[in-house]
Amino acid sequence: MLNNIGLPGLLLIAVVVLVLFGRGKISSLMGEVGKGITAFKRGVDDGKKEIDDQSKTINEAGTVHEPETRPHAAEDKDRV
């Protein structure tokens, strides 16, 4: 159904939206969308930086050694 919109259909939709909402409301809405995209990109970059910092800290610390585990319950029974 939406496969055949084409350029004339998109222009008609744009004109209808412009008439319904007005130029001022659409421009302010686009400004808000731009601010949202900028904030999203900033959040993604901050997340990447945090992951890189943690990875660097782990690599500088060296390998992680596993703590010693307790013997199994079956071995505890043999000791009694």
Sequence and secondary structure as in RCSB ss.txt:
>XXXX:A:sequence
MLNNIGLPGLLLIAVVVLVLFGRGKISSLMGEVGKGITAFKRGVDDGKKEIDDQSKTINEAGTVHEPETRPHAAE
DKDRV
>XXXX:A:secstr
 GGG HHHHHHHHHHHHHHHH HHHHHHHHHHHHHHHHHHHHHHHHHHHHHHHHHHHHHHH           HHH
HHHH 
